[in-house]
Amino acid sequence: MATMADVARSAGVSVATVSHVLNGTRPVLPHTRQAVLDAVEELGYTPNTLARSLVTARTRSIGLAVSAISNPYFTEILQGVEAAALEHGYSLLIADPHDDPAHERTVVQLLHERRVEGMIVAPSPEPGGLLAYLRRHRVPAVFLDRLVGPPADDGPPLFDQVCAESTEPTTGLVTHLAGLGHRRIGLVAGLPGLSTTTERITGYRLGLAASGLPFDERILVHGDSEAAGAERATAQLLRLGSRPTALITANNAMTIGALRALQAHGLSVPGDIALCCFDDFAWADLFSPRLTAVSQPSRDIGARAVRMLLDRLADPGRPARTERLPCSFVHRTSCGCPEERNPS
């Protein structure tokens, strides 16, 4: 296996110059840099990142703690995180907290013990243990998708955060369905305690008010952000004497559960009940009918989280900031609108 000394001999430079080229620690003349890179390629040299981290106290690694990694939404966030991390020379260590506060605290500690330089976390509904650990150990961190509220003293936020807008897009789904004549619009909301759940419920209620519709707590149910919970919650709605004529599901996993419940009750979409969902996903266009949805910029959220973390590493004293990225409305046919045909 080639060593750094072999690269230096082949390129006709010192070992220190090879180190500066590979680590970017000092400017090197272009022709010298190219000679080093050519030697690296010719010899197949691979830097020993473990040894480098022992010398520099830097691992160039980021910890990512995200629940439900199999969910297409979080998979796309992961792709955005990975691409941005690799672009800046960082590797990822990934853990799934399973939306369990105790397990979340455990996996964050394990990632920290692996000496990651910072963390990107989608917090659980009860992130107290997570916050306490990050503060106590001064771990640079960015929260994504789910926001954490301000400290108890109402001071400025302690951590950088990035997410998609949730309130306004949900309001838009409600007003769209109301504009189609629906007067009983149900919501299958997510796991209580998550900021996304709270904001989408707020958007739902704002949409009802804007449409002149009353709020009926019986047609707001919680599917706990997963398919099985949404299937049970939708079945609960369908047992009502005056069931909804339209339904909004607050994430893509719950959309699957709701569709299962509707199918089990012999109901068609949109013939018997209209359906809109928060979260677009790759096969939403393949359903019959095609799913009307709010699309989140998931890859952009992941990439932005990395850039915010790198900014934090470069300037630990900078004020924490929260960024919200806009969503888009994807108009299809499950809401009851006719298929839009391309002009011939």
C-alpha positions as CSV (number, residue, x, y, z in Angstrom):
1,M,0.0,0.0,0.0
2,A,1.4,3.4,-1.0
3,T,2.4,5.8,1.7
4,M,2.5,9.6,1.8
5,A,6.4,9.3,1.6
6,D,5.9,7.3,-1.7
7,V,3.7,10.1,-3.1
8,A,6.3,12.7,-2.1
9,R,9.1,10.8,-3.8
10,S,7.1,10.3,-7.0
11,A,6.1,14.0,-7.2
12,G,9.6,15.2,-6.2
13,V,8.3,17.2,-3.2
14,S,8.5,16.9,0.6
15,V,6.0,14.9,2.7
16,A,4.9,18.2,4.2
17,T,3.9,19.5,0.8
18,V,1.9,16.4,0.1
19,S,0.1,16.9,3.4
20,H,-0.7,20.6,2.5
21,V,-2.1,19.5,-0.8
22,L,-4.3,16.8,0.6
23,N,-5.5,18.7,3.6
24,G,-5.7,22.1,2.1
25,T,-3.7,23.6,5.0
26,R,-1.5,25.9,2.9
27,P,-1.5,27.3,-0.6
28,V,0.7,25.3,-3.0
29,L,1.8,26.3,-6.5
30,P,-0.6,25.0,-9.2
31,H,2.0,22.8,-10.9
32,T,3.2,21.4,-7.6
33,R,-0.3,20.6,-6.6
34,Q,-1.0,18.9,-9.9
35,A,2.2,16.8,-9.5
36,V,1.1,15.6,-6.1
37,L,-2.4,14.7,-7.4
38,D,-1.0,12.9,-10.3
39,A,1.3,10.9,-8.0
40,V,-1.7,10.1,-5.7
41,E,-3.7,8.8,-8.8
42,E,-0.7,6.8,-10.2
43,L,0.1,5.1,-6.9
44,G,-3.5,4.6,-5.7
45,Y,-2.7,6.4,-2.5
46,T,-5.5,6.5,0.1
47,P,-5.2,8.9,3.1
48,N,-5.5,7.3,6.5
49,T,-8.3,9.4,7.9
50,L,-8.2,7.7,11.3
51,A,-4.5,8.7,11.8
52,R,-5.2,12.1,10.4
53,S,-8.0,12.6,13.0
54,L,-5.6,11.7,15.8
55,V,-3.2,14.3,14.7
56,T,-5.6,17.1,13.8
57,A,-8.4,16.3,16.4
58,R,-10.8,16.5,13.5
59,T,-12.7,13.6,12.0
60,R,-14.5,15.4,9.2
61,S,-17.6,13.5,10.0
62,I,-21.2,14.5,10.7
63,G,-23.7,12.6,12.8
64,L,-27.2,12.4,11.4
65,A,-30.1,11.2,13.7
66,V,-33.3,10.9,11.8
67,S,-36.3,8.6,12.6
68,A,-38.1,6.6,9.9
69,I,-35.2,6.6,7.5
70,S,-37.3,4.3,5.2
71,N,-39.9,7.0,4.8
72,P,-39.3,8.5,1.2
73,Y,-39.4,12.0,2.6
74,F,-36.5,11.4,5.1
75,T,-34.7,9.3,2.5
76,E,-34.6,12.3,0.2
77,I,-33.4,14.5,3.1
78,L,-30.7,11.9,3.7
79,Q,-29.7,12.2,0.0
80,G,-29.4,16.0,0.4
81,V,-27.4,15.7,3.5
82,E,-25.0,13.2,2.0
83,A,-24.4,15.1,-1.2
84,A,-23.7,18.3,0.6
85,A,-21.4,16.6,3.2
86,L,-19.4,14.8,0.5
87,E,-19.1,18.1,-1.5
88,H,-17.4,19.6,1.5
89,G,-15.2,16.5,2.3
90,Y,-17.3,15.1,5.2
91,S,-18.6,11.6,5.8
92,L,-21.8,10.6,7.6
93,L,-22.6,8.5,10.6
94,I,-26.3,7.7,10.7
95,A,-28.6,6.6,13.5
96,D,-32.4,6.2,13.8
97,P,-33.8,7.5,17.2
98,H,-37.3,5.9,16.4
99,D,-39.0,9.0,17.7
100,D,-38.3,7.7,21.2
101,P,-36.8,10.4,23.5
102,A,-34.7,7.9,25.6
103,H,-33.3,6.2,22.5
104,E,-32.7,9.6,20.9
105,R,-30.6,10.6,23.9
106,T,-28.7,7.3,23.6
107,V,-27.9,7.5,19.8
108,V,-26.8,11.1,20.1
109,Q,-24.4,10.2,22.8
110,L,-23.1,7.3,20.7
111,L,-22.5,9.6,17.7
112,H,-20.8,12.1,20.0
113,E,-18.5,9.3,21.3
114,R,-17.6,8.6,17.7
115,R,-16.1,12.1,17.7
116,V,-18.4,13.6,15.0
117,E,-17.7,17.3,14.5
118,G,-21.3,18.2,14.6
119,M,-24.8,16.7,14.4
120,I,-28.0,17.1,12.3
121,V,-31.0,15.9,14.2
122,A,-34.8,15.6,13.5
123,P,-35.9,15.9,17.1
124,S,-38.5,13.6,18.8
125,P,-41.7,15.0,20.3
126,E,-40.0,15.3,23.7
127,P,-36.4,16.5,23.0
128,G,-35.6,17.6,26.6
129,G,-32.9,14.9,27.1
130,L,-31.4,15.7,23.6
131,L,-31.2,19.4,24.3
132,A,-29.7,18.9,27.7
133,Y,-27.0,16.6,26.3
134,L,-26.1,18.9,23.4
135,R,-25.9,22.0,25.6
136,R,-23.9,20.3,28.3
137,H,-21.3,19.0,25.9
138,R,-21.4,22.0,23.6
139,V,-22.1,19.9,20.5
140,P,-22.6,21.9,17.3
141,A,-26.0,20.9,16.0
142,V,-28.7,21.7,13.5
143,F,-32.3,20.6,13.8
144,L,-34.2,19.8,10.6
145,D,-37.8,19.2,9.7
146,R,-39.1,19.4,13.3
147,L,-38.4,22.7,15.2
148,V,-37.6,23.1,18.9
149,G,-39.2,26.0,20.7
150,P,-37.3,28.8,22.4
151,P,-35.8,28.3,25.8
152,A,-38.1,28.6,28.9
153,D,-36.8,32.2,29.5
154,D,-38.0,33.2,26.0
155,G,-34.5,34.0,25.0
156,P,-33.1,33.5,21.5
157,P,-33.0,30.0,20.0
158,L,-29.9,28.0,21.0
159,F,-29.6,25.9,17.8
160,D,-29.8,26.4,14.1
161,Q,-32.9,24.9,12.5
162,V,-34.2,24.4,9.0
163,C,-37.6,23.0,7.9
164,A,-40.3,23.5,5.3
165,E,-43.2,25.8,5.7
166,S,-46.2,23.8,7.1
167,T,-48.9,26.2,8.2
168,E,-49.6,28.1,4.9
169,P,-49.5,25.0,2.6
170,T,-52.0,23.2,4.8
171,T,-54.3,26.2,4.8
172,G,-54.1,26.1,1.0
173,L,-55.2,22.4,0.9
174,V,-58.2,23.2,3.0
175,T,-59.3,26.3,1.0
176,H,-58.8,24.3,-2.2
177,L,-61.2,21.6,-1.0
178,A,-63.6,24.1,0.3
179,G,-63.6,25.8,-3.1
180,L,-64.7,22.5,-4.6
181,G,-67.8,22.6,-2.3
182,H,-66.7,20.5,0.6
183,R,-68.0,21.5,4.0
184,R,-66.7,18.6,6.2
185,I,-63.0,18.4,5.7
186,G,-61.2,16.0,8.0
187,L,-57.5,16.0,9.0
188,V,-55.3,13.0,9.8
189,A,-52.6,14.8,11.8
190,G,-49.2,13.5,12.9
191,L,-47.6,12.6,16.2
192,P,-48.6,15.0,18.9
193,G,-45.7,17.1,20.2
194,L,-44.0,17.5,16.8
195,S,-43.8,21.1,15.5
196,T,-44.9,19.8,12.1
197,T,-48.0,18.4,13.7
198,T,-48.8,21.6,15.5
199,E,-48.2,23.8,12.5
200,R,-50.3,21.7,10.1
201,I,-53.2,21.6,12.6
202,T,-52.9,25.4,12.8
203,G,-52.9,25.7,9.0
204,Y,-56.0,23.4,8.9
205,R,-57.9,25.5,11.4
206,L,-56.9,28.7,9.6
207,G,-58.1,27.2,6.3
208,L,-61.5,26.4,7.8
209,A,-61.9,29.9,9.2
210,A,-60.9,31.5,5.9
211,S,-63.5,29.3,4.1
212,G,-66.2,30.1,6.7
213,L,-66.3,26.6,8.0
214,P,-66.7,25.6,11.6
215,F,-64.0,23.5,13.4
216,D,-65.3,20.1,14.5
217,E,-62.8,18.3,16.8
218,R,-64.4,15.0,15.9
219,I,-62.9,15.1,12.4
220,L,-59.4,16.0,13.5
221,V,-57.7,12.7,14.4
222,H,-54.1,11.7,15.0
223,G,-52.4,9.1,12.8
224,D,-49.1,9.4,14.8
225,S,-47.1,10.1,11.6
226,E,-47.2,6.4,10.5
227,A,-49.3,4.2,8.2
228,A,-50.9,1.9,10.8
229,G,-51.9,4.8,13.0
230,A,-53.4,6.6,10.1
231,E,-55.4,3.5,9.0
232,R,-56.9,3.3,12.5
233,A,-57.6,7.0,12.7
234,T,-59.2,7.1,9.2
235,A,-61.4,4.1,10.2
236,Q,-62.5,6.1,13.2
237,L,-63.5,9.0,11.0
238,L,-65.5,6.7,8.7
239,R,-67.6,5.4,11.6
240,L,-69.0,8.9,12.3
241,G,-72.6,9.4,11.5
242,S,-71.7,12.5,9.5
243,R,-68.3,11.5,8.1
244,P,-66.1,13.9,6.1
245,T,-66.5,14.3,2.4
246,A,-62.9,15.3,2.0
247,L,-59.7,14.3,3.9
248,I,-56.2,15.7,4.3
249,T,-53.4,13.5,5.4
250,A,-50.4,15.2,7.1
251,N,-47.6,13.1,5.7
252,N,-46.9,10.5,3.0
253,A,-46.9,7.4,5.4
254,M,-50.3,8.4,6.7
255,T,-51.6,8.8,3.2
256,I,-50.9,5.1,2.6
257,G,-52.7,4.2,5.8
258,A,-55.7,6.4,5.0
259,L,-56.0,4.8,1.5
260,R,-56.0,1.3,3.1
261,A,-58.8,2.3,5.4
262,L,-60.8,3.8,2.5
263,Q,-60.3,0.7,0.5
264,A,-61.3,-1.6,3.4
265,H,-64.6,0.4,3.7
266,G,-65.3,0.1,0.0
267,L,-64.9,3.9,-0.6
268,S,-63.4,5.4,-3.8
269,V,-61.3,8.5,-4.2
270,P,-62.5,11.0,-5.2
271,G,-65.9,9.6,-5.9
272,D,-66.9,8.9,-2.3
273,I,-64.3,11.1,-0.6
274,A,-61.8,13.6,-1.8
275,L,-58.2,13.3,-0.7
276,C,-55.2,15.7,-0.5
277,C,-51.9,14.9,1.2
278,F,-48.9,16.7,2.7
279,D,-45.7,15.2,1.2
280,D,-45.4,14.4,-2.4
281,F,-43.5,11.2,-3.3
282,A,-42.2,9.5,-6.4
283,W,-45.2,7.2,-7.0
284,A,-48.0,9.7,-6.1
285,D,-48.4,10.3,-9.8
286,L,-49.0,6.6,-10.4
287,F,-52.0,6.2,-8.1
288,S,-55.4,6.2,-9.6
289,P,-56.5,8.8,-9.0
290,R,-53.3,10.7,-9.0
291,L,-52.6,12.3,-5.6
292,T,-53.0,16.1,-5.1
293,A,-50.2,17.0,-2.7
294,V,-48.0,19.5,-1.1
295,S,-44.4,18.9,-2.1
296,Q,-41.6,19.6,0.4
297,P,-38.1,20.6,-0.8
298,S,-36.6,17.6,1.1
299,R,-33.2,17.4,-0.6
300,D,-32.8,21.2,-0.2
301,I,-33.6,20.9,3.6
302,G,-30.9,18.3,4.0
303,A,-28.3,20.3,2.0
304,R,-29.2,23.5,3.8
305,A,-28.8,21.7,7.2
306,V,-25.2,20.8,6.2
307,R,-24.3,24.3,5.2
308,M,-25.8,25.7,8.4
309,L,-23.7,23.2,10.4
310,L,-20.5,24.1,8.6
311,D,-21.2,27.8,9.2
312,R,-21.6,26.9,12.9
313,L,-18.3,25.0,12.9
314,A,-16.5,27.9,11.3
315,D,-18.1,30.5,13.6
316,P,-19.3,28.9,16.9
317,G,-20.3,32.3,18.3
318,R,-22.7,33.4,15.6
319,P,-26.4,33.8,16.6
320,A,-28.6,30.8,15.9
321,R,-31.1,31.1,13.1
322,T,-34.2,29.3,11.8
323,E,-34.9,29.0,8.1
324,R,-38.1,27.8,6.5
325,L,-38.1,26.7,2.9
326,P,-41.2,27.1,0.7
327,C,-43.3,24.2,-0.5
328,S,-45.2,23.7,-3.7
329,F,-48.8,22.6,-4.5
330,V,-48.9,19.7,-6.9
331,H,-52.4,19.7,-8.5
332,R,-53.6,16.3,-9.6
333,T,-57.0,14.5,-9.4
334,S,-57.6,12.9,-6.0
335,C,-59.1,16.2,-4.8
336,G,-61.9,15.7,-7.4
337,C,-60.6,18.1,-10.0
338,P,-60.7,16.8,-13.6
339,E,-57.5,15.7,-15.3
340,E,-55.7,18.6,-16.8
341,R,-55.0,17.7,-20.5
342,N,-52.1,19.2,-22.4
343,P,-53.2,21.2,-25.4
344,S,-52.8,19.4,-28.6
